[in-house]
C-alpha cells in the first residue's frame, strides 16, 4: 500500500517514521477514537470503586490568624533541623500578573461588609502540609494587609477608610474584620494513589475553578500541576532574548498589577524593546512558556492524529512524559532550541514566525512548522549556506506563503493540514538549498 507520491502509507499497526527523535524521547499518545464506550455495568463498577473521585474536606480560617498561619513552619521530612512552610504559596502557582492595591482593597471591603468570598482550594501534598491551588491572590492580599504592607485605596462603600493601613483602622472596625473567616476546600492526600493520578485530578480542579472570575490559561495550569525538569527548562528558555524579540514579548517583563487589561492595539516600540501589546499578554498568560513546550512536543506531532485540534491534550501528555526524560535529553533540548532560534534570526530576521510577504504578525501556525523544519537533520547540515544566502530562503518562503495563504491562516488545524504545512515549509527549505548549491556550482 502506498500513499501520495509513492511513499509508503502507514496502516493502523505501523509506527510513524520519526527518525529525528532522540533515544528515549518517544511519547505514545492514546487513540481516543479507537476506544469503545463502557457499558452501564462497567460504569457502575468504576463509580463504586471511586475512580476519578476527589476526596475533600472543608475548613475555615480566621482572618486575624492568616498572617501567622502563612508563616508557620514544620520540620522538613528526612532532614535534620530544616524547616518548610506548612502552607505553601508555591511560586510555581503564581500567575504573571498580580492584584493592584485597589483590588486588594476591594477584597478587604468585602470582608468588612460580610460579602461572601469564594473559598480557597488547598492540596494536601503530605500529611497536614498544604499547597495553595487556588486563592493565592486572596491569601497574599490578606497577609499583606495584616502586615501593614499597603493602605486601603479605591473603596466604594467605606471610602472614609481610604489611606489607612490595618494598624490604623478604628478599633471597632479592626475588631469587626478580625472576626471574619475565609473558607477553604482541601483536596486530601488520599484523593490519588500515585503522583501522576494526583496531577491529573489537580488539573481537573484547576480547569473548573475561576480565580476571581479569571480562568487559568492552559500553560498556567500545566505550570502548577505538571511541574518538573522539562517544565522548568521551558520556563528558563522562555527568557531567551532572541525568542522574546521575535514574539514581541518585553525583554524585562513585569507582572501586571491588574487582571482586567484591554486587548487590541500594539504598543509603540521603545528604543531597545520591540514589545507589543499582544506579546505582553502572551507573557501574562504564560503562552511564551507554552511555545517552548510546543517546539519540543511538535517533534512528535506525526504520532498525534488529532493534529492541533486537541493541542492542549497533546501538550499535557507530552509534558507529563517529558518531565521523566533523562538529563541528557533535556540538555540536547536546550541546545536544540537555542541553535534553531539563532539560525532563524540570522537567516530570516525577527519576522521568522510571520507569514513573510503576507503578514507582520508572528503566529503559532507559522512557528510550529518553521521551527520543526529548521531543526531537521537536512536543514541543520546546510544552515551556514542558508544564512550566507538568506535572500534565497526568504524568497522561497514568501512565494510559498502567498500560494498557501488559507493553509497558514490559522483556521485549519486537523492532522492533514498540520502535515501539509510541514511539507510546504520543508519544500521551501529544500528548494532554497538546491538553488544555493546550483548557484555555487555554476558560479551564479
C-alpha positions, 0 to 999 in steps of 0.5 A, a space after each residue: 500500500 502506498 500513499 501520495 507520491 509513492 511513499 509508503 502509507 502507514 496502516 493502523 499497526 505501523 509506527 510513524 517514521 520519526 527518525 529525528 527523535 532522540 533515544 528515549 524521547 518517544 511519547 505514545 499518545 492514546 487513540 481516543 477514537 479507537 476506544 469503545 464506550 463502557 457499558 452501564 455495568 462497567 460504569 457502575 463498577 468504576 463509580 463504586 470503586 471511586 475512580 476519578 473521585 476527589 476526596 475533600 474536606 472543608 475548613 475555615 480560617 480566621 482572618 486575624 490568624 492568616 498572617 501567622 498561619 502563612 508563616 508557620 513552619 514544620 520540620 522538613 521530612 528526612 532532614 535534620 533541623 530544616 524547616 518548610 512552610 506548612 502552607 505553601 504559596 508555591 511560586 510555581 502557582 503564581 500567575 504573571 500578573 498580580 492584584 493592584 492595591 485597589 483590588 486588594 482593597 476591594 477584597 478587604 471591603 468585602 470582608 468588612 461588609 460580610 460579602 461572601 468570598 469564594 473559598 480557597 482550594 488547598 492540596 494536601 501534598 503530605 500529611 497536614 502540609 498544604 499547597 495553595 491551588 487556588 486563592 493565592 491572590 486572596 491569601 497574599 492580599 490578606 497577609 499583606 494587609 495584616 502586615 501593614 504592607 499597603 493602605 486601603 485605596 479605591 473603596 466604594 462603600 467605606 471610602 472614609 477608610 481610604 489611606 489607612 493601613 490595618 494598624 490604623 483602622 478604628 478599633 471597632 472596625 479592626 475588631 469587626 474584620 478580625 472576626 471574619 473567616 475565609 473558607 477553604 476546600 482541601 483536596 486530601 492526600 488520599 484523593 490519588 494513589 500515585 503522583 501522576 493520578 494526583 496531577 491529573 485530578 489537580 488539573 481537573 480542579 484547576 480547569 473548573 475553578 475561576 480565580 476571581 472570575 479569571 480562568 487559568 490559561 492552559 500553560 498556567 495550569 500545566 505550570 502548577 500541576 505538571 511541574 518538573 525538569 522539562 517544565 522548568 527548562 521551558 520556563 528558563 528558555 522562555 527568557 531567551 532574548 532572541 525568542 522574546 524579540 521575535 514574539 514581541 514579548 518585553 525583554 524585562 517583563 513585569 507582572 501586571 498589577 491588574 487582571 482586567 487589561 484591554 486587548 487590541 492595539 500594539 504598543 509603540 516600540 521603545 528604543 531597545 524593546 520591540 514589545 507589543 501589546 499582544 506579546 505582553 499578554 502572551 507573557 501574562 498568560 504564560 503562552 511564551 512558556 507554552 511555545 517552548 513546550 510546543 517546539 519540543 512536543 511538535 517533534 512528535 506531532 506525526 504520532 498525534 492524529 488529532 493534529 492541533 485540534 486537541 493541542 492542549 491534550 497533546 501538550 499535557 501528555 507530552 509534558 507529563 512524559 517529558 518531565 521523566 526524560 533523562 538529563 541528557 535529553 533535556 540538555 540536547 533540548 536546550 541546545 536544540 532550541 537555542 541553535 534553531 532560534 539563532 539560525 532563524 534570526 540570522 537567516 530570516 530576521 525577527 519576522 521568522 514566525 510571520 507569514 513573510 510577504 503576507 503578514 507582520 504578525 508572528 503566529 503559532 501556525 507559522 512557528 510550529 512548522 518553521 521551527 520543526 523544519 529548521 531543526 531537521 537533520 537536512 536543514 541543520 547540515 546546510 544552515 551556514 549556506 542558508 544564512 550566507 544566502 538568506 535572500 534565497 530562503 526568504 524568497 522561497 518562503 514568501 512565494 510559498 506563503 502567498 500560494 498557501 495563504 488559507 493553509 497558514 491562516 490559522 483556521 485549519 488545524 486537523 492532522 492533514 493540514 498540520 502535515 501539509 504545512 510541514 511539507 510546504 515549509 520543508 519544500 521551501 527549505 529544500 528548494 532554497 538549498 538546491 538553488 544555493 548549491 546550483 548557484 555555487 556550482 555554476 558560479 551564479 
